[in-house]
Amino acid sequence: MVKITIIGGGSSTFTPPLMRLFIESEVLRGSTITLMDINAYRLKIMESLSKHLVKKFKADLKVEATTSQKESLVDADFVITAIAVGGVDAWEKDIEIPAKYGIYMPVGDSIGPGGIMRAFRHIPVLVSVGKDLEEVSPDAIVFNYTNPVTANTMAMNKYTKVKAFGLCSCSSIPEDADYLGRILGINPNELALPPLVGGLNHCAAILQLRLKDGRDAFELLREKGGVKGRWWAIAFQNFIFENYGILPYCPGHWTEFFPSLCQLAEDEEYKGRAQGLRTILGGHIHDLNRQREKAKKWEALLEKISRGEEEEIPLENVLPRGESIIVVKIIESFLENRNEIHVVNVENRGAISNLPDDAVVEVSCVVGRYGINPIHVGSLPKPIAALLNSHVEAQKLTVEAAITGDRQLAYEAFLQDPNIAARLTPEKAKKLLNEMLEAHAAYLPQFQDA
C-alpha cells in the first residue's frame, strides 16, 4: 500500500486516464491517491470524478484532494508532477511572440524561446515541490511529466535532494510492438522489445532493434527502402534513418531540433497568427484553439460523470486507456522488483558516451528495487550528438536563469539555443527575450525581483 501524489491533479486530460490505470492495477490495490492543484474548481471536479470511478468499479483505492502542496506530499512514496503554469494562454504566447520574429516552432514546449520560457515558469514550482519533499517525504520518487522535461528534471536534481526522473507520452513508443511492427512492416511478435533507446527528450531515437531470432531489424528496413507511408512524419523518419542510421520517434517534436525544417510552407504566409499554419514538411503549428475546445468538451463530460449523470457509460468508452502513460508500469516494476526496461529521462552518467555525464538524457533504463538505472547504449551519431550538446548547454543556462532570475543568464540561454541563433541577431534575441519576459511577468517573479 503506497501513497501517490499528483501535483497538477486538476488536469482534465492527464488525471482521468491516470486514474483508470490506477484502478486497473492489481499492484496498487489499497493505495492512496492524493490530488493536488491550485485551481480549486478543477480539483473538485477531478476529485469527484475519481471517487465516482473508484466506487463504480469497486477499486481498492482511497482518493484525497487538497490545494496545499506541502500537505499533499506528507508520507508520499511517489509524486507525479504535471503542471502548466499560465495554462494554454501562456503556451499561446510562447508560440506567437517568437513568430513575430520569424521563429516558427510547431509545438514550442521543449526548446527554442517557448521552451525556455516554459522552463522559467515551471522550474521554481518544481524545485519548491522537491524542497517540500525534503522536509516531509525525503525518500519519495518524483516522476515529472511537465515540459520541458529535460530542463525541469535537471533543475530538480541539481537544486533538491529528491530522486527525480522525467517521463513523457513519447517514452511509451519504443515499447509499442504494434506501432513498430506496422511502420517497419514486420510481424510485431517477431520483434525483440524493448530496443535500445537514447537521446534527449523529444529528440530521442531507437538506436538498435533486433528480431527475436537475432536479425537486425534496421537491415531489413534498409532492404525494404525505409518506412512506408505518405504522412509527412514518415518522410522525416526516413530522412533521419537514411542519414544517421537511427529511427526517431515523436517526429513532430524532433523537427524543432532542426531550424532549417521549422519554416513555413512556400504557399503559407504569416499574417499575425502562426497557429495552424503549415510548415515546410507538411505538419502544422499547434493550434491552441483546438486544445481549448477539446478541454472544454472533456471538462463538460467529466463534470457530468463526477455528478453521476453518466452512470451507464462504460469506462473504456469515456476515458482513454492511457497506454502512452507508462508511470504506473514503472511504479509497479519498482515495487515488485521486476527489473523491466523502460525509457526514462535520467542523469546520463555515461549511458550515452558522447553526451555530458550531467546531461539529462532519455535512455533505456532498468527499473527495480535498486532504482532506475540507465543502460550504457554507446554513442549517438556524431552530428546528432553535436546538435544535442548545444541544447544541453542551453538547458544548463536555462536552469540557472530560472532559479536566479538573472537576465544576463537568460539572454545567454537564448543566444545558445540553436533555433534562436539560426535566425536572430544578438540584438533581436535580446528584444525577443525582453518581450517574452514582459508578457509572462505575472508568472516570473524571480526576474521582476532581480
N, C-alpha and C positions, 0 to 999 in steps of 0.2 A: 504494500500500500504506500503510495507516494503522493506528494503534492506537486502539482504542475501549475505554475502561474503564467498567464498570458498577459503581457504588457501590450495594450492596444486591443484588449478583448472586446471592445465595442464594434470591431470591424464586421460589416455585414457580408464581406466577401471572403474573409480569411477564417473567422471563428466558426461558421456553420460547418464547412467541410472538415475542419479540425475536430469539432465535436463528434461528427459521425465516426471519424477514425478512433476517437477515444471510446465511443460506445461499442464499436466492433472489436476492440482489443481485449482479449482474454487476460493478457499480462497485466493490464492496468485496472483490473477489477478491484473495487474498494478504494480507489484513488480519489483525491480531492482536486477538483479543477477550479482555480481561482481566476476570475476575470477582472482585470483592472483597466480602467480607461478614465481620462479626464472629462470625457463627454458623458455626463450622467444619463442623458436621454437615450443615447445609443447603447450605453452599457446596460440600461434597464431592459431594453428590447432583447439584447443577446442573453442576458441572464434568464429572462422569462422563456425565451426560445429553448435555451439549453436545458432548463429544468423540465420544460414540457417534453422535450425529446427523451430525456433520461427516464421520465415517468412512463411515457408511451412505449418505449422499447425495453422497459424493465431493466435498465442498465444499473449495475452496482457502482454508481459514481455519485459523489457529492459535489454540488456546484455552489460556489460562493462568488460574490461580486463586491468590489469596493473601488472608490475613487482615490484611495490613499495608496500611493506607490509602495512606501515602506511597509505598511500593514500587509499588503498583498504578498510581500516577499518573505514574511516571517515563516520559518520552517519549510521553505520551498526546497525541493530536491532538483527540479528542473524549471527553467524560466525560458519562455518563448517570447521574443520581442518582435512586434510587427506594428510599428507606429508610422504615422505620416504627419509630421509637424507642418501645419499650414494646409494640409489636405490637397484636394485637387486644384484649388485656386493657386496655391504656391507652385505646384507642378506645372501649371499652365504658364506661369511667368518664367519658369526655368526653360521652357521651350520657346516662348515668344520673344523674350527680350534678346537672347542671342541671335534670333532670326533677323532682327533689325540690323545686325552687324554682319549678316551673311553667313552665320553659322547655323546649319540646319541639322539638328540631331533628331533622328527618328523616334527615340524614346526619352533621352535626356535625364535618366535617373541614376546613371552609374559613373560616367566620365564626362569630360567637357565641362563647360561652365555650369550647366544644370546639375550635373553630378556633384561638382564641387560645392555648389550652394546647398544642395540637399544634405551633404555631409556636414556643412556648417550648422544646419538646423538640427540634425539628429544626434551628432556626436555628444554634445553636452548632456542631452537627456539620457542617452545610453550609458554614458560614464556615471551619471548620477544613479542609475539602476545598479551598476557594479559597486558603487560606494555604499549604497544601502545594503546590498547583499553582504559586503564585508562585515557589516555590523550584525545582521540578523540571520544570515544563512551563508556563511563563508564557503561551504563545500558544494553549494549549488552549481549546476552546469547551465550555462546560458547558450541558447540557440537563437542567433539573430537572423531574422528574415528581412529586416529593414534595409532598404537601399540607401546609399551604395554599400553593399555587403562588405566589400574588401576594406574600405577606409573605416567603416564603423567597427568591424571586428578588430582591426588593427588598433584602434583607439581604446577599446575596452581592454585588450590585452596589455597595452602599454601603460594605461593610467589607472587600472584597477588590478586587484589581486585575484579576481574570479577567473574561472576557466570559461572562456568564451569562444564559440565556434560560429561560423557563418553557414547558412543554408539558403537555398534558392529553389524555386519551382523547376528551374533548368537542371538542378542536380539530379533529378529523377530520370532524366532522359537516357543516360548510359545504362540504366537498369531495365529499360523498356524493350523487352525482346521483340514484341510485335512491331513496334516502330522501327527498330533497327533492321529486322528481317524484311520489312516492307521496302525501306529505302535502298537496302542493299540487294534485294532480290534473292535472299537466302532464307531457307526454312528457319524460323525462329528457334525451333527446338535443336538445331544443329549448332547454334552459337554458344561459345564458352563465355558466359557472363558472370560477373561484371568485367568489362575490359579495363585496361589501364588508361587513366584519365589525368590530364594536367593542364595548367594554365592559370589565368586569373578569372574571377567570377565574371560571367558574361563574355569571356573570351577564352574559354577552355575547350579542349578537344579530346577526342578519343585518340590516344597515341598508338595503341596496339589492340588488335582484335583478332581472335582466332576462333576456329571452329573446334568442336569437342574432339574431332579426330586429329587436331594439331595443325591443320592447314591455316595459312594466313588469309584472313577474310579480305584484307586490303589487296592482296594479289588477285583474288577472284574479282574484286571490284574493278581493278585496272583492266582485267581481261574483258569485262563487260562494258568498258568505256565510261565508267563513273556511275554516279547516282542518276537514276532515271526520273524524268518528270519535267513539267514545264513551269512550275512555280518558281518565282524569282529566287527564293531561298535555296532551292536545289542547285540553281546555277551558281550561287555563291559557294555552296558546299563543295561543288566540283572545282571551282576556282582555287579554293584553299587546298583541296586534296591533290589536285594536279601539280600545284606549285610547291607545296610544303610536305606532302605525304601524310597528313593527319586529317581527321574527319571532325569538323566543328559541329557543335550543337548550339541551339539558340542563335541561329544566324542573324536574326533581326537585331540582336544586341551586338554581335560580332562586327557588323558593318560599321558601327560607331567608332571602332578602333582604327578604321582606315579613312582618314579625312577625304581622300580622293573619291570615296564612294558616298560620302554624305553631301551630295549635291542634288539639286532639283533636276527632274527630267527636262529635256530640252523644250517640251511643249508646256511646261508648267511655269507660272510666273508668280513671284511673291508680291502680294498686294496688301501687305499689312497683317496677314494671318498665315502662319506656317502650317498649323494643324490641318491634316487631311491632304496636304499636297503630296504628290507622288515623287519619289526620289529616283535617281539615275538607274537603279537596279529594278525598279518596278514596285517596291514596297511604298508604304505611305507613312508620313509623320503621324504619330499617335494623336488621335482626336479625342480630347478630354470631354467634349460634349456627349460623345457616346458613352464614355466612362460614367458620366453623371447620370445619364438616362438608365444605364444598366443598374447602377447603385440604387436609384430611386425605385425601380421595379422590384429589386431584391428586398429592399427595406420594407416596401409595402406588403409584399408576400410574407416576409418573415414576421412582420408585426401581427398579421392575421394568425399565423401559426402559433406565435407566442401567446395569443389570447385563446387558442384552442378552436379557432373558427375553421381550420383546415384539417380537422381531426382525421379524415379518411384518406388523405393523400399519403401514399407510401413514402418512406424516407428517400428511397432511390429516385423517386420522381420529383422530389423537391430540392434536394441538395446534391451538388456534385460530389462524387465519392472521394475526391482528393488524392488521386494517385500521384499527382505532382508534389504533394506534401509528404516528404519522407521522414519528418521529425519523429513521428510515432514509431516507425520501424527502427530508427536509431535508438530511441529510448528503450524499446523492447530488447534490442541487441545488447545494449549496455546492461540492463537489469538481468538478463539471462545469460550473459557472457557468451553470446553466440559467435563472437569474432567474425561477424559478417563484414563484407567490404561495401562501403558506401562512399559517395562523393561528398566531401565536406570541405569547407574553407577553414584552413588551419595555418599556423605559422609554418613556413617552409621547412626549416631545419634540415636542409639538404635533400628534401624529397625531389625537387626539380633542380638539377645540378647547375644550370646556368641562370637561375634567379636568386636574388639575395636570400640569405638564411632568415632574415627578419621580415621578409615579404609575407603577406597572407595570400596563400595560393589555394586554388580549387583543385583538389587532387584525391585520388583513391586512398581511402583510409580503412584500417581495421578497427572495428568498434566492438568493445567488450569491457569487462570489469576493470581492465588495466588502462582504460581510457580510449581516446580517439587518436590513433597513431597513424601518421601519413606513411604511405608506402614509397619507397625510392623508385621513381618511374624513369629516372635518367634525365636526359637533356631534351629541351624543346628545339625545333629547327632554329638555327641561329638568327634568321631575320625576325621570327616571331618573338624570340627571347629578347632581342634588341628593342623591339617595339614595346614589349611588356615592361622591360626595365625602366623605360621612360615614364610609364604610368605608375610604377612603384614609387619612383622618386616624387612624382606629383602627389601621390597619395600620402606620403610621409609629410610633405609640406602642408597638405590639406589638414591632416590630423593636428599638427602643431598649431596651425592658424585657428582651427575650430576651438581648441582649448584655450589658447592665449588671447584670442581676439586681436592679434597683431595683423594690421592691414598690410604691412610690408610682406609678411609671410604669405598672406592671402594672394597678394599680387605675384609673388614668386611662384605660387602654385598655379596660377593662371598662365604665367609665362612658360612653365614646364609642361603643361598639358599639350599633347600633340595636336589636338583639334584647334585650339586657340592659336598655337604657334604657327600652324599651317596657313592661317587666314588673316590674322590681325597683326598690325604693328604693335610694339610695346605701348605706345600712347593710346591706341584704340582698345587694347586689352585692359589698360587701367580704367579707361572710361566705362567699358562694359562692366568691370568689377564694381565700380562705384555705383553705377545704376542698379545693379542687382542687389548690392548691399542695402541700398536705399529702399528698393521695392520690398525686401524681406526684413526690414528693420524691426518689425514687431516680433519676429522670431529669432533675432540675432542680438540679444542684449550684450553679449560679450564684445561685439565690435562697437556698439554705441558707447559702452562704458570706456573702452580704450580710447 
